[in-house]
Amino acid sequence: MGGISNTISYKRMSFSFSFDGQMGGQVYSVTKWFGQYSGVLASSLAGRELDWNNPGYVVPNAVYADTALADCIPTCAPSDTTHVLAQNYWHNTFNAQESGIFDATYFKLREARLSYALPSSVARFLGFSDATVAVVGRNLLLFAKQKTIDPETAFDTSNRQGVENGQLPTARSIGFTMSVRP
């Protein structure tokens, strides 16, 4: 885990930013697990491109119970042409939890701030000795190997580290601040 912050100033303007992130580790996403089961994730759209079961989900690496076929494998094994309802496929893979484990690497633009120090005459006119206005953005960018969740939300203060369970991602915000000195 690590981060970097920096501030660049020129005359009355100042730009500061803060990046942080983590390399490595694993996170288990309950959100992805339930999202595929219920069909709300883009990864579960296969087989439903035209309507709810058209063309149907082609089961990858399907295993066939036909004993006559088993005698001639691999020379006469059919191509994967077993079509099933997409919902049946995802419901039947519900207990296969390995597909929900992801690399927890992420990199975030935690904060960016652009500020302007008002001229002293303007600050005095407003009744202050010094005033600075700024536009501040927080959690503006997230780069993660897993696009469904924010890996950072999978960490809490308990011993249950690395399990993301329906957490909402960290909110992105953009605001305005004014700092004054009487």
Backbone hydrogen bonds in HBPLUS format (Angstrom, degrees):
<---DONOR---> <-ACCEPTOR-->    atom                        ^
c    i                          cat <-CA-CA->   ^        H-A-AA   ^      H-
h    n   atom  resd res      DA  || num        DHA   H-A  angle D-A-AA Bond
n    s   type  num  typ     dist DA aas  dist angle  dist       angle   num
A0002-GLY N   A0021-GLY O   3.05 MM  19  5.72 154.1  2.12 151.9 153.4     1
A0021-GLY N   A0002-GLY O   2.88 MM  19  5.72 153.1  1.96 165.6 166.7     2
A0004-ILE N   A0019-PHE O   2.79 MM  15  5.31 154.9  1.85 147.4 153.1     3
A0019-PHE N   A0004-ILE O   2.80 MM  15  5.31 163.7  1.82 164.2 166.3     4
A0006-ASN N   A0017-PHE O   3.05 MM  11  5.69 152.0  2.13 153.8 159.2     5
A0017-PHE N   A0006-ASN O   2.98 MM  11  5.69 152.9  2.05 158.1 165.7     6
A0008-ILE N   A0015-PHE O   2.71 MM   7  5.19 166.3  1.72 156.4 160.6     7
A0015-PHE N   A0008-ILE O   2.73 MM   7  5.19 165.3  1.75 155.9 161.1     8
A0010-TYR N   A0013-MET O   2.93 MM   3  5.32 164.3  1.95 144.1 147.9     9
A0013-MET N   A0010-TYR O   2.92 MM   3  5.32 153.2  1.99 144.4 139.7    10
A0117-ALA N   A0012-ARG O   2.93 MM 105  5.10 160.7  1.97 141.2 147.2    11
A0014-SER N   A0115-SER O   2.96 MM 101  5.16 143.8  2.10 146.1 145.7    12
A0115-SER N   A0014-SER O   2.82 MM 101  5.16 167.2  1.83 154.6 159.0    13
A0016-SER N   A0113-ARG O   2.89 MM  97  5.19 159.3  1.93 147.8 154.8    14
A0113-ARG N   A0016-SER O   2.83 MM  97  5.19 158.9  1.87 153.1 154.2    15
A0018-SER N   A0111-GLU O   2.85 MM  93  5.17 139.0  2.02 155.4 154.9    16
A0110-ARG N   A0018-SER O   2.77 MM  92  5.45 125.0  2.07 146.9 163.8    17
A0111-GLU N   A0018-SER O   3.31 MM  93  5.17 156.6  2.37 133.7 137.6    18
A0020-ASP N   A0108-LYS O   3.05 MM  88  5.43 152.1  2.13 143.2 151.6    19
A0108-LYS N   A0020-ASP O   2.74 MM  88  5.43 168.9  1.75 169.2 173.2    20
A0022-GLN N   A0106-TYR O   2.92 MM  84  5.44 155.4  1.98 146.3 151.4    21
A0106-TYR N   A0022-GLN O   2.99 MM  84  5.44 150.4  2.08 142.0 150.2    22
A0104-ALA N   A0025-GLY O   3.01 MM  79  5.15 170.3  2.02 119.7 121.1    23
A0027-VAL N   A0102-PHE O   2.85 MM  75  5.33 151.7  1.93 147.1 155.3    24
A0102-PHE N   A0027-VAL O   2.81 MM  75  5.33 164.9  1.84 154.8 159.5    25
A0028-TYR N   A0162-GLY O   2.74 MM 134  6.08 161.4  1.77 152.1 156.1    26
A0164-GLU N   A0028-TYR O   2.77 MM 136  5.95 164.4  1.79 158.8 164.4    27
A0029-SER N   A0100-GLY O   2.82 MM  71  5.21 166.6  1.83 151.5 153.0    28
A0033-TRP N   A0029-SER O   3.24 MM   4  6.44 161.6  2.27 140.0 145.2    29
A0030-VAL N   A0164-GLU O   2.81 MM 134  5.90 167.6  1.82 167.8 168.1    30
A0034-PHE N   A0030-VAL O   2.92 MM   4  6.13 171.9  1.93 157.8 157.9    31
A0035-GLY N   A0031-THR O   2.75 MM   4  5.71 147.4  1.85 141.3 152.3    32
A0036-GLN N   A0032-LYS O   2.94 MM   4  6.01 159.7  1.98 151.9 153.7    33
A0037-TYR N   A0033-TRP O   3.30 MM   4  6.42 159.7  2.34 139.2 145.1    34
A0038-SER N   A0034-PHE O   2.91 MM   4  6.07 158.3  1.96 150.6 155.4    35
A0039-GLY N   A0035-GLY O   2.99 MM   4  5.93 115.6  2.42 129.6 144.6    36
A0040-VAL N   A0035-GLY O   3.01 MM   5  5.31 145.8  2.13 152.5 156.8    37
A0039-GLY N   A0036-GLN O   3.19 MM   3  4.94 143.8  2.33  93.6 104.3    38
A0044-SER N   A0041-LEU O   2.98 MM   3  5.56 157.6  2.03 115.7 122.7    39
A0045-LEU N   A0042-ALA O   3.11 MM   3  5.40 164.3  2.13 118.7 118.8    40
A0048-ARG N   A0045-LEU O   2.87 MM   3  5.47 156.8  1.93 148.2 149.3    41
A0056-GLY N   A0047-GLY O   3.07 MM   9  4.05 150.7  2.16 121.6 122.3    42
A0050-LEU N   A0054-ASN O   3.04 MM   4  5.36 165.3  2.06 170.4 167.5    43
A0057-TYR N   A0084-VAL O   2.83 MM  27  5.25 157.1  1.88 170.2 162.4    44
A0084-VAL N   A0057-TYR O   2.91 MM  27  5.25 151.9  1.99 139.1 147.3    45
A0059-VAL N   A0082-THR O   3.01 MM  23  5.80 163.0  2.04 166.2 168.3    46
A0070-ALA N   A0066-ASP O   3.05 MM   4  6.36 147.9  2.16 143.8 153.4    47
A0071-ASP N   A0067-THR O   3.26 MM   4  6.50 136.3  2.46 141.7 150.3    48
A0072-CYS N   A0069-LEU O   3.12 MM   3  5.65 146.1  2.24 111.4 119.9    49
A0075-THR N   A0072-CYS O   2.90 MM   3  5.85 111.9  2.37 140.9 147.7    50
A0076-CYS N   A0072-CYS O   3.25 MM   4  5.74 150.2  2.34 126.8 133.7    51
A0081-THR N   A0079-SER O   2.82 MM   2  5.77 104.0  2.40 119.4 103.4    52
A0088-ASN N   A0085-LEU O   2.99 MM   3  5.17 120.9  2.35 100.0 115.2    53
A0089-TYR N   A0085-LEU O   3.04 MM   4  6.41 156.9  2.09 155.6 162.1    54
A0090-TRP N   A0086-ALA O   3.04 MM   4  6.34 170.7  2.05 161.4 161.2    55
A0091-HIS N   A0087-GLN O   2.87 MM   4  5.91 151.0  1.96 141.8 150.7    56
A0092-ASN N   A0088-ASN O   2.91 MM   4  5.99 150.8  1.99 143.8 151.3    57
A0093-THR N   A0089-TYR O   3.07 MM   4  6.35 127.1  2.36 141.2 155.4    58
A0094-PHE N   A0091-HIS O   3.35 MM   3  5.27 161.3  2.39 101.3 105.4    59
A0096-ALA N   A0093-THR O   3.00 MM   3  5.28 155.4  2.06 111.7 119.7    60
A0100-GLY N   A0097-GLN O   3.02 MM   3  5.53 160.5  2.06 115.2 121.6    61
A0101-ILE N   A0098-GLU O   3.18 MM   3  5.60 168.4  2.19 119.0 119.5    62
A0107-PHE N   A0143-PHE O   2.91 MM  36  5.14 138.1  2.08 142.7 154.4    63
A0143-PHE N   A0107-PHE O   2.87 MM  36  5.14 163.2  1.90 157.1 162.1    64
A0109-LEU N   A0141-LEU O   3.07 MM  32  5.09 159.5  2.11 132.5 137.6    65
A0140-LEU N   A0109-LEU O   3.12 MM  31  5.72 134.4  2.34 168.8 169.3    66
A0139-ASN N   A0110-ARG O   2.75 MM  29  4.55 158.6  1.79 122.6 128.0    67
A0112-ALA N   A0137-GLY O   2.91 MM  25  5.30 152.1  1.99 150.9 156.9    68
A0137-GLY N   A0112-ALA O   2.86 MM  25  5.30 167.3  1.88 161.9 165.9    69
A0114-LEU N   A0135-VAL O   3.01 MM  21  5.42 162.9  2.03 156.1 161.0    70
A0135-VAL N   A0114-LEU O   2.92 MM  21  5.42 157.5  1.97 150.3 154.7    71
A0116-TYR N   A0133-VAL O   2.77 MM  17  5.44 157.7  1.82 163.5 170.2    72
A0133-VAL N   A0116-TYR O   2.96 MM  17  5.44 162.2  1.99 154.7 153.3    73
A0118-LEU N   A0131-ALA O   2.87 MM  13  5.63 148.1  1.97 146.4 156.8    74
A0122-VAL N   A0119-PRO O   3.03 MM   3  5.41 123.5  2.36 108.0 121.4    75
A0123-ALA N   A0119-PRO O   3.01 MM   4  6.35 161.2  2.05 155.4 161.5    76
A0124-ARG N   A0120-SER O   2.84 MM   4  5.99 161.7  1.87 149.9 154.5    77
A0125-PHE N   A0121-SER O   3.02 MM   4  6.13 152.2  2.10 136.9 144.8    78
A0126-LEU N   A0122-VAL O   3.07 MM   4  6.35 141.9  2.22 142.5 152.1    79
A0126-LEU N   A0123-ALA O   3.14 MM   3  5.14 125.0  2.46  94.0 107.8    80
A0128-PHE N   A0123-ALA O   2.84 MM   5  5.16 165.2  1.86 144.6 141.4    81
A0127-GLY N   A0124-ARG O   2.88 MM   3  4.86 152.6  1.95 102.0 111.0    82
A0129-SER N   A0181-ARG O   2.84 MM  52  5.69 152.1  1.91 157.7 166.5    83
A0181-ARG N   A0130-ASP O   2.89 MM  51  5.12 146.7  2.00 152.4 149.6    84
A0132-THR N   A0179-SER O   2.78 MM  47  5.13 154.3  1.85 152.1 159.6    85
A0179-SER N   A0132-THR O   2.75 MM  47  5.13 156.4  1.80 154.2 160.6    86
A0134-ALA N   A0177-THR O   2.90 MM  43  5.18 150.7  1.98 148.7 148.1    87
A0177-THR N   A0134-ALA O   2.86 MM  43  5.18 162.2  1.89 145.7 150.2    88
A0136-VAL N   A0175-GLY O   2.85 MM  39  5.23 164.5  1.88 140.5 145.8    89
A0175-GLY N   A0136-VAL O   2.72 MM  39  5.23 162.4  1.75 156.5 162.8    90
A0138-ARG N   A0173-SER O   2.80 MM  35  5.29 159.8  1.84 151.5 157.3    91
A0173-SER N   A0138-ARG O   3.12 MM  35  5.29 161.9  2.16 141.9 146.4    92
A0153-THR N   A0150-ASP O   2.95 MM   3  5.72 153.8  2.02 125.6 132.0    93
A0154-ALA N   A0151-PRO O   3.15 MM   3  5.63 165.0  2.17 114.8 119.2    94
